[in-house]
Amino acid sequence: MVKENFLSDGWLLINKPQGIESFGVIRKLKFRYSFKKIGFAGTLDPLASGLLLVGINKATKKIPNIHQEKKSYEVEIRFGASTNTLDSEGRFFKMESSSHNINERVLHLKKFIGTYQQKIPDFSAHKLNGKNFYELARDNKAIEDRYKKVSVQSLKVLSSNNSKMRVELNCHSGFYVRAFAEEFANSLGDIAYASMIKRLKIGTFDINQAIPYEKILDFSSINDLHTNLITI
């Protein structure tokens, strides 16, 4: 198949489903079209869904600035279990009954609004001596606890019961949503993991502007891509 050259500059907003890698979305587009440059602002883990902001051609120059924009997520915190990756992709290694009621959790959540030091997850792309943390973790290498300053602007409880809580949060760049699920539960003396993560916003870009990932699989011409592009 002959690739078509795509010369326009702009953003393609995609609603990425669970089970698809962020780089997998790029590979699908590069299989069909030829770009001068293409990249995305902010990796979504395979099990995370939601807004993936793809920069095409000159828009890629703006990606470093986009990285600094505030982001919004929806996260489901599942209590009573822990995994080594802090999400449902990992190995479950601890199970216990939860000890706090719903009202206690809701009130305690407010304590995480503001700036604090967040522990960097072992399964992350943070580097130590040239190696990603996740590479060391997969090799069962000991990783010294490292922390980074993070900031949360707002937290809103969407739903809650004894076993789980669904929260919408607004945060600055660099915030680990998976880690938040665990640290919130730990601060109550409980354990938990992030059973669902969905990105809703990056700066002024909203998931309501995004097209379903399945739609790009049906693109058959330059016009299909251009029609869905937010040009710059």
Summary of the structure (lengths in Angstrom):
residues: 232
radius of gyration: 19.1
end to end distance: 29.0
largest distance: 60.2
contacts: 701
relative contact order: 0.24
helix: 28%
strand: 38%
